[in-house]
Amino acid sequence: MKRWLEKIIANHWLRKFILVGYAAKGVIYLLIGLQATQAALFAKEKPLGTYLILSSFLRQPLGGFFLCLLAFGLMGYVLRRFLQVIREPRKSNSLKIIGIVHRLGYIISGLSYAGIAYSALNITLELGEYDDTIQDLVSELFEQPPLGKWLIFFGGITVVSIGISYIYGACTGSYISEFRSSEIDDRVEWWAKLVGKLGLSARGVAFILIGIFLIQAALYANPEAAGGLQNAFRTLAQQPLGWLWVLLVGTGFIAYGLYMFFTARYLRFPIR
């Protein structure tokens, strides 16, 4: 299995496809971050979720074409995540608790970006109306008592844990990708990694909030308490100096988007 995976990862075009996936992911975070910072600076604007931000492109010239390209690119990142699930994460830890957590994180990440890719196609092809997919999923799980409630609760715990791991990874640098250093000026690489750490911290905050929403939904048997990125930004906006929190996290998302562009250009293979 390992040799087979190494052969796949060594394929030139597959590597290019994976790197396109990083760039597509960068576009998503850049769009979310720009909209959030705009909402923070102008009172008339409200932070939007990924689906609504993508929907706005349908009104632009070639918007549908852009969304199709974005969906295609994101599948490169989804492929990368599922290759990581199969491949041994962190070597000797693959069968230990750390390895299991990493694999769960890869699965959740892969599914979430596959969902965004589907949303982009859904908007372009007008397959259905907008709805909050997290709330829908929670509602369906509540219809499977008592297991559904516990799945929501532990799902929330998992998402919070992933958020904490992002912040920890940003502080320690353990989640920052390795680059082809021979092609990069040391100062440029230092700035790129700093931007990546800021972006990871912002992602961590968002994940922690989304996980808390899931936990609250489970504890109070209220699917409406669950929510995604839009709810996370709106919760931040309701805090004292909320506009500043939204601005900071939005700026962090922009930073993470730029870091993904840098990663798409200079990522070192094989992917860990």
Helices and strands as residue ranges (DSSP letters): H 2-10, H 12-41, H 50-55, G 56-59, H 63-86, G 91-95, H 97-125, H 133-142, H 147-172, G 181-183, H 186-219, G 223-225, H 229-237, H 242-266
